[in-house]
Amino acid sequence: MRSVPFRATAAIAWVAAGLLIAAAPAQAQQRANLLWLEPGKVDIARIIGLPPAMNAPEQKREFDEVLQITLGRTPEREKAAIADQYQTLARFLEGADIPFAGNQHREVRLLFREAQVELGIVLLSVRRLTNRQRPFTVWNKVRVKPCPGGRPEGSSFPSTHAATAALYAELLTQAAPELAAKFEERVTDYGESRLVCGFHYRSDLVAGDKAGRAVAKALLAERAFRSRFDETRAEIRLALGLK
């Protein structure tokens, strides 16, 4: 097992993740940048499969679903969906009405940020294999109207937002099982926000959810990460307002 520094700087890790869009093979990229997992530890491509073909009936059904959701969104739901574009633990918990004293618990913020970086690096290896157009870029008699503001680029499959939410839920449940139901409700709501904004299809969310949970479970099975997590468990509970 590789030795992993317990105080890896989140900012440096994010820069490393951004630099992964290079021409080197995915496994070589992971070997240079993963914080906790061994390269190839999680076979995301096998776990999530591939999205429907653009001319497949399933693709049309998914497009029609997103179209109807966007046409029916209310100003209130749109506002919440726009806020959910932020992939942070604070926003995830805020949307679930769970208090989070993250500013007072640096170790909690770092731990979850590092887990999120790990997820992002693993996802890059499979996102390079797909080029699914996002709903708001597809013309099918009528266009999907995206939420105002920034529009995501790159492949729609899988949803990194859904993956992040699932990752958070799996890790948080380990520390606060009494809130498991609220975490899972938030996973669903967080993913639905991506449909509300016309940024993803349903199968993008399903794939992202599978990926996030797989990475979370792999991290918790890794001795170094598990040790760090167990050391931080009490602080996670305090950050959530629990004893």
C-alpha positions in Angstrom: 0.0 0.0 0.0 1.3 3.5 -0.8 1.9 6.0 1.9 -0.5 8.9 1.7 0.1 12.2 3.5 -2.6 12.9 6.0 -2.5 16.7 5.4 -2.7 16.7 1.6 -3.6 20.3 0.5 -7.0 20.4 -1.1 -6.1 23.3 -3.4 -3.1 21.4 -4.8 -5.3 18.3 -5.3 -7.8 20.3 -7.3 -5.1 21.6 -9.6 -3.8 18.1 -10.1 -7.3 17.0 -11.0 -7.6 19.8 -13.5 -4.3 18.8 -15.2 -5.6 15.3 -15.9 -7.0 16.4 -19.2 -3.7 15.4 -20.8 -2.9 12.9 -23.5 -1.4 10.4 -21.1 -3.2 7.1 -20.5 -5.9 7.3 -17.8 -4.2 4.7 -15.4 -0.9 6.6 -15.6 -2.7 9.8 -14.8 -4.4 8.2 -11.8 -1.1 6.8 -10.6 0.3 10.4 -10.5 -2.6 12.1 -8.8 -4.7 9.7 -6.7 -4.5 10.5 -3.0 -5.8 7.3 -1.5 -6.8 4.6 -4.0 -4.5 2.5 -6.1 -5.0 3.1 -9.9 -7.7 0.8 -11.3 -9.0 0.0 -7.8 -12.5 1.0 -8.9 -13.5 0.0 -12.4 -16.1 2.7 -12.9 -16.5 1.9 -16.6 -17.7 -1.6 -15.7 -19.9 -0.4 -12.8 -21.8 2.3 -14.7 -21.7 1.0 -18.3 -22.5 3.4 -21.2 -25.3 5.8 -21.9 -28.1 5.2 -24.4 -27.2 5.9 -28.1 -28.4 9.2 -29.3 -30.9 7.7 -31.7 -32.2 5.0 -29.2 -35.8 5.0 -28.0 -34.5 5.3 -24.4 -32.6 8.5 -25.3 -35.8 10.0 -26.7 -37.8 9.1 -23.6 -35.1 10.6 -21.3 -35.0 13.8 -23.4 -38.8 14.1 -23.2 -38.7 13.6 -19.4 -36.1 16.4 -19.0 -38.1 18.6 -21.4 -41.3 18.2 -19.3 -39.5 18.8 -16.1 -37.9 22.0 -17.3 -41.2 23.3 -18.7 -42.9 22.7 -15.4 -40.3 24.1 -13.1 -41.3 26.9 -10.7 -39.2 29.9 -9.9 -38.6 28.5 -6.4 -37.4 25.1 -7.7 -35.3 26.8 -10.3 -33.6 28.9 -7.6 -32.8 25.8 -5.5 -31.5 24.0 -8.6 -29.2 26.9 -9.4 -27.9 26.9 -5.8 -27.3 23.1 -6.2 -24.8 23.8 -8.9 -22.3 24.2 -6.1 -20.7 20.8 -5.4 -19.8 21.4 -1.8 -20.6 19.6 1.4 -22.0 22.8 2.9 -24.5 23.2 0.0 -25.5 19.5 0.1 -26.3 19.8 3.8 -28.0 23.2 3.5 -30.4 21.8 1.0 -31.3 19.1 3.5 -31.9 21.6 6.3 -29.1 20.0 8.2 -26.9 22.5 10.1 -23.2 22.3 9.3 -20.5 24.1 11.3 -17.9 23.5 8.7 -15.9 26.7 9.3 -15.2 25.4 12.8 -14.0 22.0 11.7 -11.2 22.2 9.3 -10.4 18.5 9.3 -13.9 17.6 8.3 -13.7 20.0 5.3 -10.4 18.6 4.2 -11.4 15.0 4.5 -14.5 15.4 2.4 -12.7 17.6 -0.1 -10.0 15.0 -0.5 -12.6 12.3 -1.0 -14.3 14.5 -3.6 -11.0 15.0 -5.4 -10.5 11.3 -5.5 -13.9 10.8 -7.0 -13.3 13.5 -9.7 -10.0 11.8 -10.7 -11.6 8.4 -11.0 -14.5 9.8 -13.0 -12.2 11.5 -15.5 -11.0 8.1 -16.7 -14.5 7.2 -17.8 -15.8 10.6 -18.9 -13.1 10.5 -21.6 -14.9 7.5 -23.0 -18.2 9.2 -23.6 -19.4 12.3 -25.4 -23.1 12.5 -24.5 -24.6 15.8 -25.5 -26.4 17.6 -22.6 -30.2 18.0 -22.9 -30.0 21.7 -23.5 -27.7 21.3 -26.5 -30.0 18.7 -28.3 -32.6 19.8 -30.8 -35.6 17.6 -30.9 -38.5 19.7 -32.4 -38.2 21.9 -29.3 -35.2 22.8 -27.2 -34.7 22.3 -23.4 -34.4 25.7 -21.7 -31.5 25.5 -19.2 -31.4 27.4 -15.9 -29.9 30.9 -16.2 -26.2 31.3 -15.4 -23.3 29.1 -16.2 -23.8 26.1 -18.3 -21.7 22.9 -17.8 -19.5 21.7 -20.6 -18.2 18.3 -21.6 -20.0 14.9 -21.5 -23.3 14.6 -19.7 -22.5 11.1 -18.6 -22.1 10.4 -15.8 -23.3 13.2 -13.6 -20.6 14.4 -11.3 -23.1 16.1 -9.1 -25.0 12.9 -8.6 -21.8 11.1 -7.9 -20.7 13.8 -5.4 -24.0 13.6 -3.6 -23.9 9.8 -3.3 -20.3 10.0 -2.1 -21.3 12.5 0.6 -24.3 10.4 1.7 -22.2 7.2 2.0 -19.5 8.8 4.1 -21.9 10.9 6.3 -24.0 7.9 7.0 -20.9 6.1 8.4 -20.5 8.9 10.9 -24.2 9.8 11.5 -26.4 6.8 10.7 -29.4 8.4 12.5 -29.5 10.9 9.6 -29.2 8.3 6.8 -32.8 8.9 5.6 -32.3 12.6 5.3 -29.0 12.1 3.5 -30.7 9.8 0.9 -33.5 12.2 0.4 -31.0 14.9 -0.3 -29.2 12.7 -2.8 -32.4 12.4 -4.8 -33.2 16.1 -4.6 -29.7 17.1 -5.5 -29.8 14.9 -8.6 -33.3 16.2 -9.6 -31.8 19.7 -9.6 -29.7 18.6 -12.6 -32.9 17.6 -14.5 -34.7 20.8 -13.5 -31.9 22.8 -15.1 -31.8 20.7 -18.2 -28.2 19.7 -17.5 -28.5 15.9 -17.3 -30.6 12.9 -18.2 -32.0 10.4 -15.7 -29.4 7.7 -16.6 -26.6 10.2 -16.0 -27.9 10.5 -12.4 -28.1 6.7 -12.0 -24.6 6.2 -13.3 -23.2 9.0 -11.1 -24.9 7.6 -8.1 -23.3 4.2 -8.7 -19.9 5.8 -9.2 -20.1 7.9 -6.0 -21.1 5.0 -3.9 -18.4 2.7 -5.4 -15.7 5.3 -4.7 -17.0 5.9 -1.1 -17.0 2.2 -0.3 -13.5 1.8 -1.9 -12.2 4.6 0.2 -13.7 3.3 3.4 -12.1 -0.1 2.6 -8.7 1.5 2.2 -6.8 1.3 5.5 -5.2 4.7 5.4 -8.4 6.5 4.5 -10.4 4.5 7.0 -8.0 5.4 9.8 -8.3 9.1 8.9 -12.0 8.8 8.7 -12.3 7.1 12.1 -10.1 9.8 13.6 -12.4 12.5 12.2 -15.7 10.7 13.0 -16.4 12.5 16.3 -15.6 15.9 14.6 -18.0 15.1 11.8 -20.7 14.6 14.3 -19.9 17.8 16.0 -20.0 19.7 12.7 -23.5 18.2 12.1 -24.6 19.4 15.6 -24.7 15.8 17.0 -23.1 14.4 20.1 
